[in-house]
Amino acid sequence: MFLEAFEKKSKTTDIQKEVVEHLQTLIRFESVTPNQAGAIDWLTDKLVDLGLSCEQFTINGVTNLIACIKFKDGPCVAFSGHIDVVPATSSGWLSPPFEGRVRNDAIYGRGAADMKGGVAAMLSATKKLINSKSAKVGTLYWLITSDEEGEAEFGSQEIVNKLAKQGVVLDGCIVGEPSSVAQVGDTVKNGRRGALSARILVTGKAGHVAYSQNTLNAAHIAAKIVNSLSDQIWLLDVASSKTTLQVTGININNVVDNLVPSHCEITFNVRYSHGYSSAAVKTQLMNTLNKFAEHFTIEWERPCEPYYTSHNTGWSLLTHIEQAIYKNTSSYPLLSTNGGTSDGRFFASPHTQVIECGVRNNTIHQANEHVSISDLLKIEAIYTTLLEQIFINN
């Protein structure tokens, strides 16, 4: 069937074939945010079979899963991920987006790369760890949500809240987001920039353009505000993470050319380094805009705090993932904080080290999203080595 060509070309173990089949199964669940569509139920059954205790809970239509298995005393580390996907129609696809078809040694389907491939690889690596006859230490958690691609209001944040109520403190968290670029393992996200959006309404005084002395042009004030925003200098930036501010909209809604506008709306977004907090960003921008204070109001929207994981002198998740990647690829990864926000921000804390490592991201959210079988097996091998280092060779 779908795996015949793959099996003929290479000698594969049962678990290698299983990880491909698991990804195909996951793709066939049409789990568009926030619907889990049976995917978390299926995953729960698989984890229970491996001996993990599992707890599902649903909030406002979002399904979350917390699963764990405890060995002896040792590090408490989690796999984190999501099974929800962005919508997909059949338009532009070589095969139906929720079929999971294999073509040209790759698995095609919505979520193949973002991030059901990561979940399938994590499941295979977990099975190998548990089946190992070596002595193990520590506690392994699985933290899965169906609300990552949307507003993320009732997903990983609620998982973190529940863990806190249970007194669980994670030492590390591996997020299976597709972090790689040219080849699997070439890039690890050891942090993410924060994000903050805002909407400014500038108010002036309307009037005929021929009698501008009796008016106050909201567009002209808005232009000065935009210049002030774009001229920001971010002194708390670090070399590995730069803050950027982009104006995303200027809207006047003036349908005639002889009327001085009384209102102008400006929207902008800031992606800021871990040298800042959302409060610090707001303070800096408001200090800049104070000279226009009588002419505008501002609404802040969707704040997402940054996080950053460095090499610790003691137990270091970042060192572990670098070593696991080197063992399987003979190269060390680039450390990066670029890209959009992720659920990693919810798990990061002064005690919890967070990294993101997954397959390549070149087809995510596109028609014909896919992951090559070789990439899937490579990330599965990296995860397997990582778990061995943490729980067996600690």
WOGI-V980590 format. One record per backbone hydrogen bond with DSSP energy under -1.0 kcal/mol. CO is the residue of the C=O (numbers start at 0). NH is the residue of the N-H. E is the energy in kcal/mol with one decimal. If there is no record, write none. Layout:
co;nh;e
CO;NH;E
CO;NH;E
This chain:
co;nh;e
0;3;-1.1
2;6;-2.7
3;7;-2.0
4;8;-1.7
5;9;-1.3
12;16;-2.1
13;17;-2.2
14;18;-2.2
15;19;-1.2
16;20;-2.2
17;21;-2.9
18;22;-1.8
19;23;-2.2
20;24;-2.4
21;25;-2.5
22;26;-2.5
23;27;-1.5
25;28;-1.2
28;30;-2.4
29;31;-1.6
30;84;-1.9
31;34;-2.4
35;38;-2.9
37;41;-2.4
38;42;-2.4
39;43;-2.6
40;44;-2.0
41;45;-1.9
42;46;-2.4
43;47;-2.7
44;48;-2.1
46;51;-2.4
47;50;-1.6
52;67;-2.1
54;65;-2.5
56;63;-2.6
58;61;-2.2
61;58;-2.3
63;56;-2.0
64;143;-2.2
65;54;-2.4
66;141;-3.0
67;52;-2.7
68;139;-2.4
71;137;-3.5
74;138;-2.4
75;170;-3.4
75;171;-1.5
76;140;-2.4
77;173;-3.2
78;142;-2.6
79;175;-2.1
80;144;-1.5
84;32;-1.8
89;92;-1.8
95;98;-1.7
96;109;-2.8
100;107;-3.0
102;105;-1.1
104;372;-2.5
105;102;-2.3
106;370;-1.7
108;111;-2.2
110;115;-2.3
114;118;-1.8
115;119;-2.5
116;120;-2.2
117;121;-2.5
118;122;-2.3
119;123;-1.9
120;124;-2.4
121;125;-2.5
122;126;-2.1
123;127;-2.1
124;128;-2.2
125;129;-2.5
126;130;-2.3
135;71;-1.0
137;70;-3.0
138;76;-2.5
139;68;-2.0
140;78;-2.7
141;66;-2.5
142;80;-2.2
143;64;-2.9
144;82;-2.2
154;158;-1.7
155;159;-2.7
156;160;-2.0
157;161;-2.2
158;162;-2.5
159;163;-2.3
160;164;-1.9
161;165;-1.4
162;167;-2.7
163;166;-1.3
170;352;-2.3
171;77;-1.9
172;354;-2.1
173;79;-2.8
174;356;-2.3
176;178;-1.4
179;360;-1.9
182;185;-2.1
185;333;-3.0
187;335;-2.3
188;355;-2.4
189;308;-3.7
191;306;-1.8
193;271;-1.5
194;303;-3.0
195;269;-3.1
196;300;-3.3
197;267;-1.9
198;298;-2.2
199;265;-2.7
200;296;-1.7
201;263;-1.8
204;215;-2.2
206;259;-3.2
207;210;-1.7
210;213;-2.2
211;214;-2.0
215;204;-2.6
216;220;-1.7
217;221;-2.4
218;222;-2.2
219;223;-1.6
220;224;-2.1
221;225;-2.9
222;226;-2.3
223;227;-2.1
224;228;-2.5
225;229;-2.7
226;230;-1.3
228;231;-1.3
232;234;-1.0
233;236;-1.4
237;240;-1.5
240;237;-1.4
243;270;-2.7
245;268;-2.4
248;266;-2.4
250;264;-3.0
257;208;-1.8
260;217;-2.2
261;203;-3.8
263;201;-3.3
264;250;-2.8
265;199;-3.3
266;247;-2.3
266;248;-1.6
267;197;-2.1
268;245;-2.7
269;195;-1.9
270;243;-2.6
271;193;-2.9
272;275;-2.0
276;280;-2.2
277;281;-2.4
278;282;-2.3
279;283;-2.3
280;284;-2.4
281;285;-2.8
282;286;-2.1
283;287;-1.5
284;288;-2.1
288;291;-2.4
289;292;-1.9
291;294;-2.5
294;202;-3.2
296;200;-2.5
298;198;-2.4
300;196;-2.4
303;194;-2.4
306;191;-1.7
315;319;-1.9
316;320;-2.4
317;321;-2.1
318;322;-2.3
319;323;-2.3
320;324;-2.4
321;325;-2.4
322;326;-2.3
323;327;-1.2
324;328;-2.0
325;329;-2.4
333;187;-2.8
335;189;-1.3
336;192;-1.1
341;344;-1.3
342;345;-1.5
343;347;-1.7
351;348;-1.5
352;172;-2.2
354;174;-2.8
355;188;-2.2
358;179;-1.5
362;365;-1.5
365;368;-1.1
368;108;-2.6
370;106;-2.9
371;375;-2.3
372;376;-2.4
373;377;-1.9
374;378;-2.5
375;379;-1.8
376;380;-2.0
377;381;-2.2
378;382;-2.6
379;383;-2.2
380;384;-2.4
381;385;-2.5
382;386;-2.6
383;387;-2.1
384;388;-2.4
385;389;-2.0
386;390;-2.9
387;391;-1.9
387;392;-3.1
390;136;-2.4
